[in-house]
Amino acid sequence: MGRYIIRRLLQAIPVLLGATLLIYAVVFALPGDPIASMYGEKRMDPDIVAIVREQYHLNDPFIVQYWYYISGVFQGNLGITFSNVPVSEIIAGKFQVTLNLAFTALVMEAVIGVGLGFYAALRRGRAQDTMILASTLVLISIPTLVTGFVLQLVLGVKLKQSTGIEVFPIAGVSDGWRSYLLPAFVLAGTSIAYLTRLTRTSLAEILRADYIRTAVAKGMPRRRVVGRHALRNALIPLVTYLGADLGTLMGGAVITETIFNLPGIGQELFRSVYERQQPVVVGIVTLLVLVYILANLIVDLLYAVLDPRIRYE
């Protein structure tokens, strides 16, 4: 197992290099001057501009700039912004908000998605199954932007006006864990729908397997057959989806954090792209890539727990 983990970590190095190189190239190709974006409409002293451009290697070719950046990354330095603020400090101040949002969304996704999919699979072909499938199709069809504003209006504004109690805060993080409930559901909405369908399909297919029929024919209680044999085997594709979706939730928080005014890395990423702050953009993307790699490694290790036949050498 230890050798397998080391091998996977070594394989992650070219993935990290490729991802950072790609995003650095995209940011490098954006039109406009980052120094001009930093100063806005203020008159810039040419001598100061020349010093700043030299300090941040903006006059060097793309590959040279990338080499300076990636060398710093492997030394634990994500660089500094054009306003001389360490990127690590910016990320550290906002990462916890996005992490709280992503984990809240992941828990909602796992509980609601797996629960509804499990219920639909056990009632396959009935009215409840049809209603759940239709609901997930509607949820998939509505854009996140629309879902966010509608839920803000209905559950945030209208509900507060009718009850006098702010059950679901619609902006900021001042209300603690309640601040994440509504944005987390908006963020996880599409994933809940997909996970519901995946759970239903996976579990329904396993319930038709020969070994399940044999267990039922031998008189084993249906609850034990479904819970111990069918559900455990159905969890493998679900764990794979949830592991990959953690990075997606963190990376897809840009719209949700903007709608609900959450000071996370999604909102910071949007602002940094607008201002052409290459170190911040690449630093955030590098962090998200590392989250993807770690999540997929954990998922691979969980396979052996869910299915004892899987072994890593």
Secondary structure, 3 states (H helix, E strand, C coil): CHHHHHHHHHHHHHHHHHHHHHHHHHHHHCCCCHHHHHHCCCCCCHHHHHHHHHHCCCCCCHHHHHHHHHHHHCCCCCCECCCCCEHHHHHHHHHHHHHHHHHHHHHHHHHHHHHHHHHHHHCCCCHHHHHHHHHHHHHHHCCHHHHHHHHHHHHHHHHHHHHCCCCCCCCCCCCHHHHHHHHHHHHHHHHHHHHHHHHHHHHHHHHCCHHHHHHHHCCCCHHHHHHHHHHHHHHHHHHHHHHHHHHHHHHCHHHHHHHCCCCCHHHHHHHHHHHCCHHHHHHHHHHHHHHHHHHHHHHHHHHHHHCCCCCCC
